[in-house]
Amino acid sequence: MNSPEAKNYAEIERLEALLEQLRADPMTARETEAIREIGLEIAIAIREVGAMLVNVGWEQSYAAESQSTRDLPGP
């Protein structure tokens, strides 16, 4: 689990398990707030994974563009 993506996915799974555990028991106001916080943490982790995927897309796009400009015949 070295990559940031793997760490985020593991964190999402951990938070989802906590959420399921909280939902299985009768709730108090404190537990309801905990569920909200877990939801926020899951959303942040998902956003981070999305941002990483966008960065990878930009890097691949840039690499492909650089490769295509190198393949063009010179003047």
N, CA, C and O atoms as CSV, one atom per row, in Angstrom:
chain,resi,resn,atom,element,x,y,z
A,1,MET,N,N,0.850,-1.183,0.000
A,1,MET,CA,C,0.000,0.000,0.000
A,1,MET,C,C,0.891,1.241,0.000
A,1,MET,O,O,0.850,2.040,0.935
A,2,ASN,N,N,1.680,1.395,-1.033
A,2,ASN,CA,C,2.612,2.498,-1.103
A,2,ASN,C,C,2.063,3.712,-1.826
A,2,ASN,O,O,2.415,4.841,-1.486
A,3,SER,N,N,1.208,3.504,-2.815
A,3,SER,CA,C,0.746,4.623,-3.621
A,3,SER,C,C,-0.332,5.418,-2.872
A,3,SER,O,O,-1.048,4.866,-2.037
A,4,PRO,N,N,-0.441,6.717,-3.177
A,4,PRO,CA,C,-1.490,7.536,-2.551
A,4,PRO,C,C,-2.890,7.009,-2.859
A,4,PRO,O,O,-3.790,7.075,-2.022
A,5,GLU,N,N,-3.057,6.479,-4.087
A,5,GLU,CA,C,-4.366,5.945,-4.455
A,5,GLU,C,C,-4.750,4.773,-3.560
A,5,GLU,O,O,-5.882,4.693,-3.083
A,6,ALA,N,N,-3.803,3.864,-3.334
A,6,ALA,CA,C,-4.076,2.697,-2.493
A,6,ALA,C,C,-4.384,3.125,-1.060
A,6,ALA,O,O,-5.263,2.553,-0.416
A,7,LYS,N,N,-3.672,4.116,-0.567
A,7,LYS,CA,C,-3.926,4.610,0.791
A,7,LYS,C,C,-5.316,5.225,0.888
A,7,LYS,O,O,-6.019,5.009,1.875
A,8,ASN,N,N,-5.724,5.998,-0.135
A,8,ASN,CA,C,-7.050,6.602,-0.120
A,8,ASN,C,C,-8.143,5.540,-0.186
A,8,ASN,O,O,-9.138,5.624,0.534
A,9,TYR,N,N,-7.957,4.541,-1.051
A,9,TYR,CA,C,-8.961,3.478,-1.142
A,9,TYR,C,C,-9.068,2.716,0.177
A,9,TYR,O,O,-10.171,2.370,0.600
A,10,ALA,N,N,-7.947,2.455,0.823
A,10,ALA,CA,C,-7.974,1.764,2.119
A,10,ALA,C,C,-8.686,2.617,3.159
A,10,ALA,O,O,-9.443,2.096,3.979
A,11,GLU,N,N,-8.450,3.910,3.130
A,11,GLU,CA,C,-9.111,4.817,4.077
A,11,GLU,C,C,-10.615,4.870,3.823
A,11,GLU,O,O,-11.406,4.897,4.766
A,12,ILE,N,N,-11.004,4.884,2.566
A,12,ILE,CA,C,-12.435,4.881,2.235
A,12,ILE,C,C,-13.090,3.607,2.757
A,12,ILE,O,O,-14.173,3.661,3.341
A,13,GLU,N,N,-12.445,2.469,2.553
A,13,GLU,CA,C,-12.994,1.205,3.055
A,13,GLU,C,C,-13.117,1.211,4.578
A,13,GLU,O,O,-14.107,0.726,5.125
A,14,ARG,N,N,-12.113,1.759,5.261
A,14,ARG,CA,C,-12.146,1.821,6.725
A,14,ARG,C,C,-13.309,2.698,7.191
A,14,ARG,O,O,-14.036,2.338,8.116
A,15,LEU,N,N,-13.474,3.844,6.544
A,15,LEU,CA,C,-14.548,4.760,6.930
A,15,LEU,C,C,-15.920,4.169,6.627
A,15,LEU,O,O,-16.859,4.350,7.402
A,16,GLU,N,N,-16.038,3.466,5.509
A,16,GLU,CA,C,-17.314,2.827,5.186
A,16,GLU,C,C,-17.658,1.758,6.217
A,16,GLU,O,O,-18.826,1.608,6.578
A,17,ALA,N,N,-16.667,1.013,6.695
A,17,ALA,CA,C,-16.914,0.002,7.730
A,17,ALA,C,C,-17.380,0.665,9.026
A,17,ALA,O,O,-18.292,0.170,9.688
A,18,LEU,N,N,-16.756,1.778,9.384
A,18,LEU,CA,C,-17.198,2.514,10.579
A,18,LEU,C,C,-18.626,3.018,10.418
A,18,LEU,O,O,-19.429,2.967,11.350
A,19,LEU,N,N,-18.925,3.501,9.225
A,19,LEU,CA,C,-20.274,3.993,8.954
A,19,LEU,C,C,-21.307,2.878,9.096
A,19,LEU,O,O,-22.367,3.086,9.687
A,20,GLU,N,N,-21.007,1.710,8.564
A,20,GLU,CA,C,-21.922,0.569,8.694
A,20,GLU,C,C,-22.103,0.185,10.161
A,20,GLU,O,O,-23.213,-0.127,10.593
A,21,GLN,N,N,-21.026,0.207,10.915
A,21,GLN,CA,C,-21.090,-0.133,12.335
A,21,GLN,C,C,-21.959,0.866,13.097
A,21,GLN,O,O,-22.762,0.473,13.943
A,22,LEU,N,N,-21.802,2.142,12.801
A,22,LEU,CA,C,-22.615,3.158,13.472
A,22,LEU,C,C,-24.090,3.028,13.105
A,22,LEU,O,O,-24.963,3.208,13.954
A,23,ARG,N,N,-24.365,2.717,11.845
A,23,ARG,CA,C,-25.754,2.591,11.404
A,23,ARG,C,C,-26.431,1.351,11.988
A,23,ARG,O,O,-27.657,1.318,12.090
A,24,ALA,N,N,-25.665,0.338,12.371
A,24,ALA,CA,C,-26.238,-0.893,12.903
A,24,ALA,C,C,-26.772,-0.714,14.319
A,24,ALA,O,O,-27.679,-1.437,14.730
A,25,ASP,N,N,-26.224,0.237,15.069
A,25,ASP,CA,C,-26.632,0.467,16.454
A,25,ASP,C,C,-27.615,1.631,16.536
A,25,ASP,O,O,-27.626,2.505,15.669
A,26,PRO,N,N,-28.451,1.637,17.598
A,26,PRO,CA,C,-29.325,2.795,17.797
A,26,PRO,C,C,-28.470,4.067,17.948
A,26,PRO,O,O,-27.407,4.054,18.568
A,27,MET,N,N,-28.966,5.146,17.370
A,27,MET,CA,C,-28.156,6.360,17.315
A,27,MET,C,C,-28.473,7.356,18.420
A,27,MET,O,O,-29.608,7.481,18.882
A,28,THR,N,N,-27.445,8.042,18.815
A,28,THR,CA,C,-27.569,9.217,19.666
A,28,THR,C,C,-27.155,10.407,18.814
A,28,THR,O,O,-26.699,10.233,17.684
A,29,ALA,N,N,-27.307,11.597,19.338
A,29,ALA,CA,C,-26.918,12.800,18.590
A,29,ALA,C,C,-25.421,12.771,18.271
A,29,ALA,O,O,-25.001,13.202,17.197
A,30,ARG,N,N,-24.636,12.270,19.195
A,30,ARG,CA,C,-23.184,12.205,18.981
A,30,ARG,C,C,-22.845,11.248,17.840
A,30,ARG,O,O,-21.964,11.534,17.030
A,31,GLU,N,N,-23.530,10.132,17.777
A,31,GLU,CA,C,-23.287,9.169,16.706
A,31,GLU,C,C,-23.725,9.728,15.353
A,31,GLU,O,O,-23.081,9.476,14.335
A,32,THR,N,N,-24.818,10.484,15.346
A,32,THR,CA,C,-25.273,11.114,14.110
A,32,THR,C,C,-24.204,12.069,13.594
A,32,THR,O,O,-23.921,12.105,12.397
A,33,GLU,N,N,-23.617,12.834,14.493
A,33,GLU,CA,C,-22.545,13.751,14.103
A,33,GLU,C,C,-21.333,12.972,13.591
A,33,GLU,O,O,-20.678,13.399,12.641
A,34,ALA,N,N,-21.036,11.842,14.213
A,34,ALA,CA,C,-19.913,11.015,13.767
A,34,ALA,C,C,-20.159,10.519,12.344
A,34,ALA,O,O,-19.236,10.482,11.531
A,35,ILE,N,N,-21.389,10.140,12.043
A,35,ILE,CA,C,-21.729,9.689,10.691
A,35,ILE,C,C,-21.519,10.827,9.694
A,35,ILE,O,O,-21.008,10.603,8.596
A,36,ARG,N,N,-21.905,12.028,10.065
A,36,ARG,CA,C,-21.692,13.179,9.173
A,36,ARG,C,C,-20.202,13.398,8.920
A,36,ARG,O,O,-19.788,13.654,7.789
A,37,GLU,N,N,-19.414,13.298,9.968
A,37,GLU,CA,C,-17.969,13.495,9.821
A,37,GLU,C,C,-17.349,12.413,8.940
A,37,GLU,O,O,-16.480,12.700,8.116
A,38,ILE,N,N,-17.795,11.175,9.116
A,38,ILE,CA,C,-17.283,10.087,8.281
A,38,ILE,C,C,-17.661,10.335,6.820
A,38,ILE,O,O,-16.846,10.129,5.921
A,39,GLY,N,N,-18.871,10.768,6.592
A,39,GLY,CA,C,-19.300,11.084,5.225
A,39,GLY,C,C,-18.443,12.162,4.598
A,39,GLY,O,O,-18.083,12.079,3.424
A,40,LEU,N,N,-18.116,13.179,5.389
A,40,LEU,CA,C,-17.256,14.253,4.894
A,40,LEU,C,C,-15.862,13.721,4.572
A,40,LEU,O,O,-15.280,14.084,3.549
A,41,GLU,N,N,-15.324,12.864,5.438
A,41,GLU,CA,C,-14.005,12.294,5.187
A,41,GLU,C,C,-14.006,11.427,3.933
A,41,GLU,O,O,-13.046,11.444,3.164
A,42,ILE,N,N,-15.081,10.668,3.725
A,42,ILE,CA,C,-15.188,9.850,2.512
A,42,ILE,C,C,-15.222,10.754,1.282
A,42,ILE,O,O,-14.559,10.476,0.283
A,43,ALA,N,N,-15.991,11.828,1.358
A,43,ALA,CA,C,-16.079,12.754,0.224
A,43,ALA,C,C,-14.723,13.374,-0.089
A,43,ALA,O,O,-14.358,13.517,-1.256
A,44,ILE,N,N,-13.986,13.738,0.935
A,44,ILE,CA,C,-12.657,14.327,0.730
A,44,ILE,C,C,-11.721,13.306,0.091
A,44,ILE,O,O,-10.979,13.637,-0.834
A,45,ALA,N,N,-11.750,12.068,0.582
A,45,ALA,CA,C,-10.882,11.032,0.015
A,45,ALA,C,C,-11.232,10.771,-1.442
A,45,ALA,O,O,-10.338,10.594,-2.270
A,46,ILE,N,N,-12.514,10.746,-1.764
A,46,ILE,CA,C,-12.944,10.530,-3.146
A,46,ILE,C,C,-12.497,11.699,-4.021
A,46,ILE,O,O,-12.064,11.496,-5.155
A,47,ARG,N,N,-12.601,12.913,-3.500
A,47,ARG,CA,C,-12.154,14.084,-4.253
A,47,ARG,C,C,-10.651,14.003,-4.530
A,47,ARG,O,O,-10.196,14.343,-5.622
A,48,GLU,N,N,-9.889,13.553,-3.536
A,48,GLU,CA,C,-8.439,13.429,-3.720
A,48,GLU,C,C,-8.108,12.392,-4.787
A,48,GLU,O,O,-7.214,12.606,-5.606
A,49,VAL,N,N,-8.825,11.271,-4.781
A,49,VAL,CA,C,-8.601,10.243,-5.808
A,49,VAL,C,C,-8.947,10.821,-7.181
A,49,VAL,O,O,-8.216,10.606,-8.147
A,50,GLY,N,N,-10.047,11.547,-7.267
A,50,GLY,CA,C,-10.422,12.178,-8.536
A,50,GLY,C,C,-9.373,13.155,-9.021
A,50,GLY,O,O,-9.053,13.192,-10.209
A,51,ALA,N,N,-8.832,13.956,-8.096
A,51,ALA,CA,C,-7.794,14.921,-8.471
A,51,ALA,C,C,-6.551,14.204,-8.983
A,51,ALA,O,O,-5.917,14.656,-9.936
A,52,MET,N,N,-6.204,13.087,-8.348
A,52,MET,CA,C,-5.042,12.328,-8.817
A,52,MET,C,C,-5.288,11.778,-10.217
A,52,MET,O,O,-4.387,11.785,-11.057
A,53,LEU,N,N,-6.510,11.300,-10.470
A,53,LEU,CA,C,-6.823,10.772,-11.796
A,53,LEU,C,C,-6.769,11.869,-12.855
A,53,LEU,O,O,-6.330,11.628,-13.979
A,54,VAL,N,N,-7.214,13.074,-12.498
A,54,VAL,CA,C,-7.142,14.200,-13.432
A,54,VAL,C,C,-5.692,14.525,-13.733
A,54,VAL,O,O,-5.331,14.763,-14.885
A,55,ASN,N,N,-4.856,14.537,-12.694
A,55,ASN,CA,C,-3.429,14.814,-12.905
A,55,ASN,C,C,-2.798,13.775,-13.814
A,55,ASN,O,O,-2.007,14.116,-14.694
A,56,VAL,N,N,-3.140,12.516,-13.609
A,56,VAL,CA,C,-2.604,11.455,-14.473
A,56,VAL,C,C,-3.070,11.679,-15.905
A,56,VAL,O,O,-2.297,11.502,-16.847
A,57,GLY,N,N,-4.315,12.063,-16.070
A,57,GLY,CA,C,-4.839,12.337,-17.411
A,57,GLY,C,C,-4.091,13.466,-18.089
A,57,GLY,O,O,-3.750,13.370,-19.268
A,58,TRP,N,N,-3.831,14.545,-17.343
A,58,TRP,CA,C,-3.080,15.669,-17.907
A,58,TRP,C,C,-1.670,15.243,-18.268
A,58,TRP,O,O,-1.155,15.615,-19.322
A,59,GLU,N,N,-1.041,14.459,-17.391
A,59,GLU,CA,C,0.322,14.002,-17.665
A,59,GLU,C,C,0.361,13.136,-18.918
A,59,GLU,O,O,1.258,13.280,-19.749
A,60,GLN,N,N,-0.611,12.238,-19.056
A,60,GLN,CA,C,-0.648,11.381,-20.237
A,60,GLN,C,C,-0.931,12.198,-21.494
A,60,GLN,O,O,-0.351,11.940,-22.549
A,61,SER,N,N,-1.814,13.174,-21.382
A,61,SER,CA,C,-2.135,14.035,-22.516
A,61,SER,C,C,-0.911,14.829,-22.942
A,61,SER,O,O,-0.622,14.950,-24.133
A,62,TYR,N,N,-0.194,15.370,-21.962
A,62,TYR,CA,C,1.011,16.141,-22.257
A,62,TYR,C,C,2.076,15.255,-22.890
A,62,TYR,O,O,2.737,15.660,-23.845
A,63,ALA,N,N,2.241,14.054,-22.363
A,63,ALA,CA,C,3.235,13.128,-22.910
A,63,ALA,C,C,2.894,12.752,-24.344
A,63,ALA,O,O,3.780,12.694,-25.197
A,64,ALA,N,N,1.620,12.495,-24.618
A,64,ALA,CA,C,1.199,12.135,-25.970
A,64,ALA,C,C,1.409,13.311,-26.916
A,64,ALA,O,O,1.837,13.120,-28.055
A,65,GLU,N,N,1.111,14.531,-26.455
A,65,GLU,CA,C,1.293,15.720,-27.279
A,65,GLU,C,C,2.772,15.952,-27.560
A,65,GLU,O,O,3.150,16.277,-28.686
A,66,SER,N,N,3.594,15.789,-26.555
A,66,SER,CA,C,5.044,15.960,-26.734
A,66,SER,C,C,5.582,14.942,-27.726
A,66,SER,O,O,6.422,15.269,-28.564
A,67,GLN,N,N,5.103,13.720,-27.632
A,67,GLN,CA,C,5.537,12.662,-28.547
A,67,GLN,C,C,5.127,12.984,-29.972
A,67,GLN,O,O,5.913,12.785,-30.898
A,68,SER,N,N,3.902,13.483,-30.170
A,68,SER,CA,C,3.421,13.769,-31.522
A,68,SER,C,C,4.164,14.945,-32.132
A,68,SER,O,O,4.377,14.964,-33.344
A,69,THR,N,N,4.570,15.937,-31.327
A,69,THR,CA,C,5.317,17.069,-31.886
A,69,THR,C,C,6.734,16.650,-32.237
A,69,THR,O,O,7.325,17.217,-33.156
A,70,ARG,N,N,7.296,15.676,-31.537
A,70,ARG,CA,C,8.638,15.179,-31.867
A,70,ARG,C,C,8.613,14.348,-33.144
A,70,ARG,O,O,9.616,14.267,-33.852
A,71,ASP,N,N,7.474,13.732,-33.440
A,71,ASP,CA,C,7.366,12.891,-34.623
A,71,ASP,C,C,7.127,13.686,-35.905
A,71,ASP,O,O,7.264,13.145,-37.002
A,72,LEU,N,N,6.768,14.974,-35.774
A,72,LEU,CA,C,6.503,15.784,-36.959
A,72,LEU,C,C,7.818,16.082,-37.678
A,72,LEU,O,O,8.851,16.291,-37.041
A,73,PRO,N,N,7.767,16.100,-39.015
A,73,PRO,CA,C,8.993,16.434,-39.754
A,73,PRO,C,C,9.345,17.905,-39.549
A,73,PRO,O,O,8.457,18.753,-39.458
A,74,GLY,N,N,10.609,18.198,-39.479
A,74,GLY,CA,C,11.077,19.563,-39.275
A,74,GLY,C,C,10.951,20.396,-40.537
A,74,GLY,O,O,10.713,19.837,-41.607
A,75,PRO,N,N,11.104,21.743,-40.450
A,75,PRO,CA,C,10.964,22.609,-41.628
A,75,PRO,C,C,12.103,22.477,-42.592
A,75,PRO,O,O,12.117,23.145,-43.626
